[in-house]
């Protein structure tokens, strides 16, 4: 990939796609945003990013209605919900040339494998976004806390391009680290995503501060985290138990943050039930490992969603 003057496409121009794509555009990159609902607003008014690292705006944004309009790119960044992955089968081909890299910033497990299966493992990288971020109105993104991307290769160990891409993200004001194992990093993120995204819905629409203010819910968070760490370890992905206290203390600094799954649930949108809760349980079951705490939460979520 040409990192000097790359053409970049953002597929999924919600909070995550607009924030990271906006950072890249802010630092001079040619970034094309595939947009649907916000297209007219952003075309006329641009993007506004309100960030703890300093606000900025992009008055002129390359927003597009179709990937055919964007054309071949050097880097495609996928930030859409994993629930819509089948749409990528028609969205991605117009963007691809021989050496195009596909970077998925999606949650949960399975998206990397889906992309590798259909477009080639050698193209695919995964990024885990540790960020508190919301789209608060058309074209307006609120970056509340954190922001690091952990970057890894689907095909195995990091390559020179992995480090080059991480360095370019760093140059553009995006904290980025290279992970030796993408799948291990994904399990590490599930340690936060499974309990907080899940309990925010199952407990009746609670933000992270409300969850941690309830001793019973905090205990469930810790029980879920221990189960996920134990499962990951048995699958060969060692995660230290000290991560539990570290994640909980960092979550306390987020104040009253609504996880993305809660926002989807309240908006009537599809929740990433399979990628975040279902697929980890399937992989555990295939290895003969039970996850009773996660299964209980998964059942509660299915009931809440069915009753919505």
Order of alpha helices (4+ residues) and beta strands (2+ residues): beta-alpha-beta-alpha-beta-beta-beta-alpha-beta-alpha-beta-alpha-beta-beta-alpha-beta-alpha-alpha-alpha-alpha-alpha-alpha-alpha
